[in-house]
Amino acid sequence: MHWTVVHSARKDGAMAPSLPSAPGSPMGVERLTASAGSGKTHRLALRFLGLLLAPNVPDTDLSRILAVTFTNKAAGEMRERVLSWLEALALQRAPQDVEIVQNLSSWLGQSPEALRAAAREVLDRIYRRWPELSLKTIDSYLMTLARASAFELGLAPGARVLLDPRPLLRRAVGRLLEEAEDDPPSAEVLRTVLEDLLLGDESLGWDLAEVLVEIDARLRTLWVSKLKKLQVDPAGFRAYHHELEGSLAAGRDLLDAVGKAGLEFRGGTFQRDLCRFLDTRQPEVLKSAAFFKPSLKEAVLKSRAGAVTPTLEGLFNAFREALARAAEAWALGRTAPQVQLHARLIPALEREAAREGALLLDEVPSRIAARLSEGGVPSIYLALGDHLRHFLLDEFQDTGAAQWAALLPLVEEGLASGGSLFYVGDQKQSLYRFRGGDPDLFDRALEDLSAFETRREVLRRNFRSRAVLVDFFNRTFSREALERWFFSLGDSPEEEEDLRREDFERRIWPFFKEARQEPSPKREGGRVGVIPIALDPGLSREEAVAAAAEEAAGRILPDLLGRGYSPSDVAFLLRTNREAVAVGEALQRRGYRVASESTARMTSHPLVREVLDLLRFVTSPADDLAFASFAGGRIMESVSGVSRDDFLALLHTRPPGSRGNLYAWYREAFPEPWLRLVNPAFQSAGYLPPYDLVRDFFERAGVLEAFPEDRAFLLHLLERLAEREGEGEATAADFLAYLQESEEDPALQVPLPESGDAVRVLTVHKSKGLGFPVVVLLLPNLSPPAIREAVLEEGPTLRLLRLSAWGCRFSPVLRRARDQEKVLALRDELNAYYVAVTRAKDELYVILESNRSRQKPVPLPAEVGGEGYAAGEAVPFEGDRPGGALPCPGPSRRVPWRPRMGPAGDPAYRPPTTESVAAARRGKILHAGLEAGLRGRPGDEAAFEGLGASAEEAREMAGLLRRLAGHPHIGPLIAPEDAEVLDEVEFLDPEGRFLRVDRLIRDRDGFTVVDWKSGEEERPGQHEQVARYCRLLARLHPGERVRGVLVYLAGGRAEDVAW
């Protein structure tokens, strides 16, 4: 289905489907290159829609299509577009929908009536068979494959998935450190690792275990992503000493022969350096340029060139070859301790995972791929290979080798059966090589599938950015600009020009050769500014970007705000999290509110940290520092009546070394706030779970009312406390340990509101896929990074190399490994730079440092000079601004126990009790029995026991269902006749919320929605819940009769619900 896109825009602002010129045939492989802002998600959704609706495409049943995205957000966007377009086709609620129907009718060769009916049928299939809508992230899909193949992959069937290996790694390292006392080999490995670290220039820090964890996590990423094992060199550093002796012997022979021949060298330091090497045994002292000449004859003075004999040339080359071997042995020997440590931690980590019943997400693709490479095909592959036909893969440039190897057999089987593969990406937007992403797969996949018909298409129109910006992008990433930038970075004297040219042609330019775009005719104008600013040369990198942010804010933001833009329309983009934190603090000093990754991090919020200090104190009352941080914080100052000055006075009057903990002094000095606020938590520690302890403190102190602007963060803390309690972490110590081990858990991020008056500050990685009216890029730095390590791939193994300046000078192998890794690292930075500038919609400002010695070259158009650059005109704000105050997000929808977090005094709130927990358990079993078709017949008691009921509970439940089955109104709902019955049916409402119906009955009279209630008590909201189900069903099936019934099982009564 080779589609040429003709975009159209709806009057309501939403993008209407871009219609292909002809449906054609979708069979085979199609690769779509989609530069920034070109409508990638739009085309993926359109492809999905075409597969569902095109009459000439075989095997397009819902379950035969698999769409895979990189993130949950992308999956949600694609799902929303497909469903909204189908709804527009089926319902035609707006005038624009009629146009869509007519256009698609012409394209697909179907009448509007047939297309409308087809869309309704597809929507009906989707909502009835929601689980068959296979639109997943690549990680979640591979996890599904792994769980279905648990036995063949050697996994526990119910394994818990861990996103981050570090928590288990910490335990494995801890056990290794304990075992080292009685295990000499382990102790020797640890000793050599420590020696290696101490010899290097790394900052160790205080926590040795954490250093070892980070080392192993880094090595783990290498082999997990590349499907190759790190080779353990048993010789270690001994091989280097052996090769060093050989180079010393060759050096003595050379020095002796050179002296006898009376040779004199250019620069005059050759023989001095060689003597120093023989004395010190340190190759790094060999710095004379003569050592690196192509031949000895070129190294000596011209007057003595005639004295150079073939024997002398042979000795010269033998010395350099010996040094090259020594350098390569040193490079391997320096990493050997870490690789040996890693080899010991692999089985230790597996044992920890087995103890936890856990599976590490990063292992899933490699385990599946390894199984396939060994010739074993998991049974789930046979089933899926026979069923799946069409594949849509998003963000393919960030896919890893292991992930592709796990998907490839299914794709090949689908293609061989007449199916299709449609994969989308953009190599110049690949940002995840550090996590195993392989952008070269974007091209290599076509080679893997060369047996099938393949097509390529490039989207060349930018719908995001205005025309002036698109022109700036085209000239910035032109061949001329990229060559000028790349070749200005060749500062190493031994770098051969032909190899650098090869690197550019093979590694850089192929990613950007399709970068040129056309602007949308509707996106005229725009403004670009390149602004050089003077900064103190003594500033660190973080200090420099903070100073640049303050300068840029002073120059740019007042003008933007005067033209109608909001602070939330402006995004400051940085390369690292540390830079983002520094810029956020700098903008706050200027008086701007900031929404950033760091400010949205729950554990970074000062009030949350105070509450965590309360938990630390009640866990360990001797922790004076935790108590001081809590008692002297903003919360207690606001609600206790004890000012910060009063508390500091207490600290000063407490004599140094005095006996008794700080809390005892506070209790004596301030008895009222202690008794009212602190003592209840102090006395409840160990009895109340942390959620209830913190919630009680919030109610007593009125914290949520005292800090309304911080409510989102405080509620998020309550959600996480309740969530972890549900995971079995029922003490404050458990929760604090979770926070320490799961610093990168996305659940700790507080969702930011989409509107408001806060300037956005985020890293380039987080900005990917987004667009902002105004982007400010601060001090982009594309200078060559320091390359300390490189990897050699030798067949099925990897060899880790530690690079040194002297080693790279003497060994062509090491030099080439360094240069290739440097080019890849430069390409990563160039990709990040491209992503950053192309986020801008209306205006882009690039802030550079005027001191050229600090501001390394960046790709820019040729006309950009030292005085800066400006193009285009100021763009007035266009659009409506929502009124009202900044909304405060409430608790996340994904927490099932939200009612526990109701405000104080909420009549709907019921604290959990032993009885309520037991009742909830019985209700869950009773629901499962009804879903399984139990009616109190003989044998049902055993079935209830199989669902987890005790023998007594099973008798009670079976008896209850027997009675209800004979009830004149409830019986037909338990065992309907001549009807289709669906249990636990999931719907997606127009707001994107999942709704789950206990039972849906369809007979010749229409639909009946049944909601079972296992308790006798009627609670607020139950009738409205069923009414909402009914309204949604009526919307999906207009004209059909819909009835809603609430059934109170314990009370034996049924109520019709008016909706």
N, C-alpha and C positions, 0 to 999 in steps of 0.2 A: 504494500500500500504506500507507494511513493507519493507523498503529499507536498504540494507547493502551497505555502501559506499565504493567505490574504487576510490580514487582520482587520477586525472591525471593533468598534467600542460601543457599549450600551450607553444610553443617555443617563442611566442612573449611576454611572461611574464604574459598574462592574464589567469586566471584559467578557464579551460574548464569544462563543466558539469561533476560532479561526478556521475557515472552511477549506479543505483540500480541493484542488482543481478537479480531481477525479478519484473515485475510490480505489480503482486498481486492485492489485493483489498484494496482500501483506506478507506472503510467504518469504522465507529466507531471513537474512540478517540485514538490519539497517542501523547504521551508526549516525547519530545526530550530534554535530558539534555546535554547542550553544554558548556563545560568548555572553558576557555580563549583560543583563537586562533584555535578553532576546526572546524571552517567553518559553523557557525550558519546561517549567511545570505545566504551562498552558498546553504545550504540544504533547506532553506525556498524557495529560488528562484527555485530550482530544483523541489520541491513539486508543486509549482505553474505551472511550465512547464509541469510536468507529468499530472496534472489535465487537462490542456488545450489540450494535445496531445494524451493521452492514449485512445485507441479506446474502451476499456472495462469499462470505468468509466462513469456512467450515470450522467446526469444533470451537465455538465461542460461548459455550455454556459457562456460567459464572465460575464454576469450580475449575475450569480448564485454563484460566488466565491467572498468571502470577505477576504482580507488580511489586518491585522491591525498591525501597528508597534508603537513603543514608541516615535520616533522622526521623523521629516521631513527628516532628513538626511538618516535614515535607510530606509524610504519609497523610497527615491530616489535611494539608492544603489540597493534595490531589483528590482525596476522598470527597472533600467539600465541593470541589469544582465539578467532579463527575456527577454527584448527586444533585447539585443545583441546576446543572444543564438538563439532566433527565427530568427533574421536576418542572423546569420551564417548558420542555417539550410535552410533558404529560398533562399539565394543568393549564398552561397559557393564561396566567393571571395578569400579565402586564402586556402592553402593546408591543414591546420589543420581542416578546416571546413568539408572537405570530411571525415576525420576520425570521427568527431563528428556525422555526418549523419550515417555512418556505425554502430557505436556503439549504437546510439539510435534506429536505425532500428532493430538491433538484440534484444535489450531490450524490445521494444514495440511490436515486432512481425509484423512490417510493412516494406514494401519495401522502399528503399531509395527514390524512386520516390513518393510513397504515403506520406512518411514523409515530403518530401520537399513541396509537394502540401498542406499538412495539415498545415505546418508552415506558408506558404504564406497566406492560408485562415485565420489563426488565426491573423497574422499581419494585414491583410486587415480589419478584424473585429475590432481589437484594434484601428486602425487609423480612421476608419469610426465612431466607437461608443466609442470614447475616454472617455466620462464621465462614461461609464459602467465599466471601469477598476477600480474596487473598491480596491484601495491600499492606505490606509489612516492611519493617526495617530489615536490613540484611542480617543484623545480629539476631533479631527475634526469629526470623525464618530458619536460620542455621541452628538455633537452639531447638526449634521444633523438630528439625531433622535429627538432631542428636538425641533428644528424649525418645523419639520413636525408634531409634537404633541403639538404645542404651545397652542392651545385652551384647550386641556385636562390637560396640566400642568400648566395652569394659567399664560402663558407667552405672552408677546406682540409678534405678528408674525414677525415683522421686528426688533426684539431686537438686539442691538449692543452688541457684545461679548467683555467682559473685562477679560483679563488674570489675572490681579492682583486686588484683592478687596480693596487694601489700598487707592487709590484715593477716592473711595466712602466712605470708612470707615472714612477718615479724615473729610469729610463733615458731616457724621452722628455724629461723636464725637463733631465737632464744634457746631452743632445744639443742642446737648445734653448739652454742656457747657452753651450755651445761655439760654436754657430752665430752667437750674438749678436755675437761679435767682428767678423764679416765681413758681417753682415746688419743694416743700420740699422733696418728695420721691426721685427725681433725685439728689437733692443736698445731701441727706443723703447717697445715694449709692456712689457718688463721694467722699464724705468725708471719708467714711470707706475704699474705695480703696486707697486713699492717705495715710491714717493712716497705712494701711497694708504695703504699699510700704516703708514708712518712718521707720517702725519697722523692715523691712527686711534689707538685706545687698546688695540690688540692687542699681546700680548707676542710679539715676533718670534722669540726664541731665536737660537742661533748658526748653525743649519743653514738657510741660505736655500733650498736645494733642497727640503728637507723641508717648509718653509712653503708653497712653491709646490705641492708634491704634495698637501698637505692641502686647499688652496684648490680645486684642480682636482677632487679626489675628492668634495668637498662639492657642487660644481656638477654634477658628473657624475650624482650621485644624483638630482638634480632632473629632468633631461630623460630619463634612462633610465627612471625610474619613471612619468613622466607622459606619455610618448610624444609629447613636444613639444620643439622645439628652442629653446635660449636665443637670444634676438634680440640681435645685435651692433649696438650703436649707434655708427655711424661718427663722429657729431658729438662724442661723449664729453662732456668738461666744457665744451667751447665753447658748447654749447647753454645751459648754466647761465649763463655770463657774458653771453650775449645777453639772456636773460630777466631777469637781475639789472639790466642797464642799463635795461630797460623798467620794472622796479619802482622804481628810483631816480628815473626821470623822473616816474612817477606819484606818488611820495612827495613830490617837490618841488612838484608841482602842488597836492597836497592840503595841504601845510604852508602854502603861500602863501595858498590860499583860506581855510583855517581861521583864519590870522592876520588876514586882512582882515575876516572875519566876526566876529572877536572872541569865538570860541567858547572855553569853559572846560570841561575834562573832569573826570570823576570820577577821583579818585585823584591827579590833578595831574601824572602822569608821561607822558601821551600825547605832548605836543609835545617833551619832553626826549628820550624814546626815539626819536622820529622824526628828530630832529636828529642824534642819535648814529649812527643807521643811515646817514644821508646822508654823515656824516663817515667812518665806519669801513667802510661797505659790507658790514657783517656783520648779516644778518637776525636772528641769535639775540639781539641786544640789544633787540628789540621784545617787551617783556614786559608792558607795561601791559594790564590787562584790557579797556581800552577798544577795543583792536584786534579783540577777539573777540566784541563785542556784535553782536546781529542787525542793528542799524542804527546810523547815526551819531547819530540822535536819542536813542537809548538810552544812548549812550556819553558824552554831554555832560551838564553839570549841568541840572537841570530848569528852572532860571531862564533858560537859554540855548537850550532846545529849540526855541523858536519861531523862532530864527534859522537853523535848519537847513533849507536849500532842497533841492529835488530835484537841483539841480546839484551841491551839496555831497555829497548821498547818492551820486550817481553817481561822484564823485571818490573817495569813501571805498571804495565797492565795487570800483572799477577798481584801486585800490592793492592791495586784498586779493586780487583775482583775479590781478594781476601777481605778487604774492608766492607765490600758490599754484602758478602756472606755474613760477616760479623754483625753488620747493621740489621740484616733481616733476622738473625738469631736473637739480637737484642730486642727487636720489635715484638717478636713472639714471646720471648722470655719475660718481658715486663708485664704482659697480660696473662701469662700462664697461671699465676696464683688466683686471679679473679675467675678465670675459666674453670680451674679446679674447684674453687669454692662453689661456683654455679653448678658443676656436675654433682657435688655432694648435696646441694639444696634441692635439686630436682626430685629425687625420691623422698626427701624430707617433706617437701611441699605436697607431694601426692599423698603421703600418710596423713598430713594435717587435713587435706581435703576429704579423705576417706573418713576421718574421725568426725568431721563436721557434716558429712553427707552432702558435700558441696561440689559444684562444678565451676571451674573458672571460665568465664565467657571467652577470654582470648585463646583458650585451647580448643574451642569447639571446631573452628574451620580446619585447623591443622590435624585434629584427630580424624575428622571425616575424610580429609584429603589423603592422609596417610593410609587409612583403611582402603580407600579406593585404589591408591597406587600399588598396594600389595595384592590387588586382584580380587579382593573381597568386596562384594556389593551388598550393602545393607538392604534388608527386605523392603524398607520404606522406599528406597530408590526404585525398586522394581514396580511397586504400586504407583508411585508418582510418575515415573517415566512412561507408564502406560496410559496416564491420565492427562498430565499437563501438556498443553500445546503452545501456548503463547506466553512470552516473557517480556516484561518491561522493566528495565534496570536504570535507575537514576543515579546521578553523581558517580559515574563509573570511574572517573579519574582518581577517586579516593578508595577504590576497591583494592584489597590486598590479594597477593598471589594465592594464599590459602583459601580465602573466601571464593575466589574465582574457580579454583580447583574443585571445591566442594559443589559449586553450582553447575560446572561445565557438563558433567554427564547428563543431568536432567535437560539442559539446553540442547545438547546434541541429540538426545532421544526425541525431544519435541520437534526439532527441525527435520529429523529423518522421517517423522510421521506427518509431514506437511504443515508444521507449525511455523512460528516466527519468533525472532528476537529483535527487540527495539531497545537499543541502549543509548543513553544520553550522557554527555559530560563535556568538560572543557579542561584540557590539560593545564592551561595557564591559571586555572583556579584550584589546582591541587595543593592542599595545605597540610595533609596528614601523612606525609612520608615518615615522620618521626613515630607514627603509630602503626606503621606497616603498610600504608597505602602505596600503591605502585602505579604512578600515572602512565608508565610505558605500556601497561596492560590495555590502555585505550586503543593503541595500534595493534598490540600483540593478539588481542582477542579476534581480530579479523583474520590473522594468520592461523589461529587455532581452529577457526571455522571456515577455512578457505574451501572446503569441500562443498559448501553450500553457496547459493546465490547471495552476494553481498552488495550493499549500496551504501553510499556516503552522502550526507547532506550537511550543509553549514547554514546556520541561521545568521544572517548578516544585518539585521535591523535591530537597533537598540530602542526599546520602548520606555526605558527608565529615565535616561539622561537627556538633557536638552542638547540642541545642536552644537553649541559652542563647546560643551564638555566632550561630546563625542569626537569633535575635531581634535581637541587636545589629546584625547586617548589615542587616536589614530597616529598622531605625530610623535607621541611619547613612546609608543610601542612599535614604531616603524623599524625596519631593518637598519636604517641609518642611525637612528638614536640608540638602538640596542648595541650595535657594534661600537659606537663611540663610547658608550658606558663600559661595555665588557672589556675592551682592549685597554682602557685607561687603568684597569685594575691589575695588570700583569707586572707586579713589582718584584718578582723573584727572578734573579739573574739566570737561573738554570732552566727557566721555563722556555721550552722551544716554541717558536712562533707557529710552526706548522701544527703542533699538537693543540695549541690554544685555538687555532682556526678550526681544527677538527672538533674540539669540544663545543665551540659555538654552533657549528653547523649540525652537530648530532644531538646536543643536549639543550641548547637555548632556542635557536631559531625555529625548529619544528613546532614548539609549543605556541609560538606567536605569529606564525606565518599566516594564520587565518584571523588575526586580531582585528583587522580593519572592519569597521561597521558603518552603516548608514543611519542617520537619525530618523526618527519618526517625523513625518510632516507636521504632526500636531504638537511637536516638542521643539519649537523654535526658541532662539535666544539662549540665555544662560550666562554665567559668569565664572571665570577661572582666575585665581590669583596665586602667584608664586611669590612669597614674601620672605626676604632674608632679614634676620634680626641679629643683633649683636648680643652675645652672652658672655658671661665671665668664664674664661678658659679653665678656671680651677674647679668648675662644677662637675659633679658626677653625672652619669647618664640620667638617672632619675631626677636629680636636681635640675638638669638642663631642660628636660621635657616639661617639668613643672613650671619653670621660669618662662618657657616658650608658651605654655598654655595661658599664663597670666597676661603675657604681652598680646597674644592673639585675641583673648577675650576682650581686652581693652580696645583693640582696634576694630574687631569684627562684630561682636555681639550687639553693641548699642545701635549700630546701623541696621542690622537685621531686625531687631525688635522694633525699631522705628518704622520699618516697612511692613509690619504686621505679622512677622514670624514669631513663633513662641520659642522659648528656650528648648522645649522638647523636640523642635524641628532640627536642632543642631546636634551633630554627633562628632565627638573628638575620638579619633581612632589611634590606637597605640599598638605596639608590637608585643608587649609583655604585660602580665598582670601587675607586676611591680610598678611599671610606668603608669598603668591605669590608676592605681592607688594614689601615686604621687600627683597626677593631674587632677583627680577628683578632689584631693585636699586643697590643691592650689585654687581651683575654681570656687570651692566653698569659702576660701579666704577672700575672694573677690565679691562674695555675697550671693553667689548663684547656688540654687539647689541642684543636686547632682543625682542622676540615676545611673548606677554603674554596676558591674559585676561584683565589685568589692562592697559597695554600699547595699546591694541586694543580698549579700551573704548573711544568713541569719547569725552565724557565730561572730561576724565582724561588727554587729550592732552593739553599741555600748550598753544599752539597757539589757539586752540579752546576756551579755557577758556578766553583768551584775547578778542576774538571776542564776546563772551557772555558778558564780562564786557562792551564792547561797547554798546550792546543792553540794558544792565542794565542802563548805563549812559543816553542814549537817552530816555529811559522810565522815568527815574527820574534824571534830571540834578543836583539835590542837592546831589546825591550819590557820594561824593568825593572819597570814597574808590574804587568804580567801575572805576571812571575815572583815578585814580592813577594807578590801575592795568593795564588798557588798555594803557594809554599814556606812562607809564614807562616800557612796555613789549617789547618783542623781535621784534614784527611786527613793531611797531612805531619807535623803534630804528633803524631798518633796512631801512625803507622807508621814514622817515620824515627828516632825517638829524639832528635830536636832539638826542645826545648821552644820555645814561642812567645817566652818571655823570651830564650832563647839567640839566636833569629833576630833579635829586635828589637835585642839587643846588637850583632849584626853590622851592622845598619843604622846604629846610632849610631857605631860605630868606623870606619865607612867615611867618609873625609874628603869633604866637599862638593866637587864638581867633579873628583873623582879619575877617572883614566882606567880603562877597562875596565868591562865590563858587570857587573851585579849577580850574574849566575849564575857568573861567574868567581871572584868573591869567595866565594860560597857553596861552590863546588867546592873551593877551597883550605881553607876553614874546616871543612867537613864532608865529607871525601872519601868516607867509607863510604856514607852515604845517597845521595850523588850517584851513585856507581858502581852501587849496587844498584837505585835507584829512578828517578833522573832521566835518567842518561846513556843507558840503552837507548832511551827515547823521543826523546831529543835526537839520537842517531845514526840512528834509524829514520825521522825526519821526511823526507818526500819519497819514501820507498821503500815504507813500509807505509801502507795507507789508514787513515784516522782510527779506524775501528771496531777494526781489529786493534791499532793503537797503544794505544788506551784499554783494550781488553780485556787486553792484555799487562801494562799498568800495574796494572790491578785484580788480576791474578793475582800479580804480583810483590809487591805491597804488601798483599795480602789485604784489599782495601777492602770487598768485600761481607761478609766475615766480621767486619770491625772495626766496621761500621755496619749491623747487621741491621735497625734501624728505618727506615733510609733506603734499603733495598734496592730498593723499588719505583721510586724516582726514578732510581737509578743504572742499573737494568735498562732503564728507559724511555729513558734517554740512549743506551744501547747499541742499542736497537731503532731509534731515530731515525737514529743513525749508519749502521746497516746499510741502512735504508730509503733514505736519501739516496745511499748508495753505489750502490744498485740503480738510482737515477735518474741515475747518471752523475756524481755529485759525489764524486770520489774523493780529494780533498785536504782537509786541515783548513781551509784558507782558504775552500774552497767551502762547507763546512758552517757556518762562522762567518758567511759572507755570507747563507746561507739563513736563519739565525736572526735576523739583522738585518732581512731583508726580509719575514719571515713571522711577525711577533710574534703575530698572531691565529690562526695555524694551529691547528685543533682537535687535531691530532696531537701538539702539545706539551703537552696537558693529560693528566695522569696520572689514570687512572680511580680514583675514590674507592671504598673498600669500603662496602658497604651497612650493615655493622654496625660496632660499635666504641665507644670511649669518647670520641669527639671531638665537640665542639659544632660545629654547622654554621653557617657564615657565608657568605651568598651574596646576590647582587643579586636584585631583584624579577624581572628578566628571566629569570634562570636558574631561578627558583623556579616559573615558569609550568608548569602541568601536574603539579606535585608537591603533596604534602600532608605536614604534620608534626604530630606530637602536640601540640607546644607551639611557638608563634610569638611572637617578641619583635620588635616593630617600633619602630625607634629614630628619634625626632625626625622624623616625616613632615613634609615641607615642600611645601605646595601653594600657595605664594604666586605671584603673577604673575611669570613670567620676564621678563627684559629682552629685548625684541624689537628686534633691530638690523637685521634684513633681512626682507623679505617678497617674495612672488612674485605678479605680475599675470599671469593667463592671458588672452591675447588671441588667440582663434582657435587656429591651430596653433602659436603661439609662446608663449614665456614671457619676461617682462621682470623682471629682478632689481632690487629697490629697496633702497637703503641708507636706513634711517630715522633721523631726527633729531628732537629735541624741537620745534625751531622749525618744521620742515617739517610735522610732524603737527598743529601748532597751526593752521597756515594752509591746509593742503590737506585737504579732506574725503576725497579719494581715498587719500592716504597714511594719514590717520587711520583710515579704515575698513580699509585693508589691515593696519595694525598691530593694530587691535582684533580682527579676524578671526583673525589668526595667534596673538594672545594667547589667544583662546578655545580654539583648537585645542591650543595648548601646555598650557593649563590642563586640558583634557580628557585629554590624554596623562598628566598627573600624577595626575588623578583615577582614570583607569583603572589606573595602577600601584598606587595606594593600595587600590583594590578588590581587585586580584590579591593584594596583600600580605596583607591581613587575612583573606581567604578561604582562605589556605593552612592555617589552623589547624584541627586536628581536635578537640582536647580543651580547650585553654586558649589564650587570646590576651592578650598584654600590649602595650599601646600606651604608649610612653614619650614624654612631652611635656616641653618646657622650661617651668618655672613663670613665667619672665620673658616676659610676653605681647608685649613689644616685639620680642623675637627669635623667639618661637614664633608663626608666622603661623597664621591660622585653618585648621582641617581639619574636614571633615564629621564630626559626632558627634551622638549623640542629644541632645535638648534638656536632659536632666537632668544631663549631664556638666558639672560646674562646676570652679572653680579648685582645689578640694581633691581632685579626682580622681574616680574612679568604680569601683565593683566590683559585679559581678553573678555569681550562681551560687556553687557550692561547689567546693572542691578535688576533682579527679578522681584517684582512685587508679589506678596503672598496671595495665592489664589485658593479659595476654599472657605468652608465654614469652620468656625472654632466652637467646639462644645462648651457650653457654659457651666457654671457651678464649680465647686471646689474639687480638688484632686481626689478621685475616688480611692478609698482604702480597701484593698482586696481582703475579703474575709477568708475563712479557712478553705483550703484546697478541696475541690470536689472529690478527689480520689481517696479521701479518708472516709471510710464507711461509718465511723462513729462520730460524725459531726455534732449530733445533739448533745454529746458530753461537753461540748465547748460553748453551750448557750450562755448568755450573760447571767449574772447573778440575779436571782429572783424570777427567772424564766419558769413559768408553770409547767412547760413541757419537759423540763430537765428532770431526770431521775438518776441519781447516782447509782452505780452498779452495786448490787448486793449478791450474796451467795445464792439466794433464791432466784433472783432475776437471771443470773448467769446459767443456772440449772434449767430454768424455764426456756431460755433461749436455745439451749442445747436440745431439749426435748422437741421444741418447735422445729428445729432444723431437721431432726430425724423424721418427724411426722411429715414435713414437706417432702423429704426424699422418698418416703413410703408412698405418698400420693402420686409422685412423679413416676414411681416404679409400678403403679397400677395395683397397689395393695388395697383390699376392701374388707379385711377382717375374715377372709376365708381360711380354711385349714391350711396350715403351712406358713401363713403370714407372720405368725409370732417368730418363727425362725428367721424369716426375712428381715424383720425389724432388728433382731439381735445381730444379724449380719451388717446392719447399718450403724451399729454402735450402741443400741439400747441394751439395758440390763434385762434379765429375764422378767422381772416384775414390770418394768416399763413396757416391754414388748407385749405382755398380756393386756395391760391397760390400753395401749395404742390400738391393738387389734380389736379389742372390744369396742373402743370408741368408733372405729371405722365401720364395724358391723352395725352399730346403732345408726350412724349417719347414712349408711347405704340404704337403709329403710326409710329415711326421712323423705317426705313427699317433695320437698323443694331442693334439698341438698343431694339426695341420692342421684338424680339425673345429672348433677354436675360432677359427681365422683365417677359414675360409670355411664356416660352418655351413649345413646344408641343411634346408629345411622348418622354418625358425625365424625369429623376429623378433629383429633385432639392433639394440641401442641403444648408441651410444658416448658417452662422457663424460656419463653420467647423473648428475644432481645430486639428492641427498636432503637432507632436514632431519631430524636426529635429535631425540629428546625433549629434549635439553639445548640445542637451538637452534643446533647446529653444522652447517655444510654438509659433506656427504660427497660425493665425486665418484668414481664407479666408471668404470674404463677401458672395460669392455665388459660389457653385460648381455644374455644370450641367453635367450630364452623359447621353448621348444618344448613338444611334448605331454607331456614328462616333467616339466616344471617350469622352474625358473630356474637359470642358471649365471652366477656372478659371476667375471669374469676380470680379473686385475690383471697388466698387462704390466710386466716389469722388464727394462730394457735392459742392465744390468750383470750380470756373472757372480756378484758377491759377494752373499751373503745377509746381510742386516742385521737387527738386533733390531727387533721391532715390525711386521715385514712380515706375518707370519701373523695377528697380532692385528688388524691393519687390515682384512684380508679377512674375518676372523671377525666383526668389527663390522658390516661391510656385510651379511653373511649374516643375522645376528641381526635387523637392522632390516628386511630384506626379508621374513623369516619372520613378523615381527610385523605387517607390512602385508598379507601374504597368508597367513593361517593355513591350515594344511592342505596347502599347496603344498610340493613338494620343492625345496630350495635347496642348491646345490652351489657351493663356492668353490674357485678354482684360481689358483695363482701360476705364472706362466709366465716363466722366465728365458730371454729371447730369445737372448742371446749364447751361453749354454751349451746351448741346445737341450733344455731339460728342463722338465717340468711337475709341480707338486706339488699334490695335493688338500689342502685346509685343513679340519681338524676344528674345528667351532665350537660 
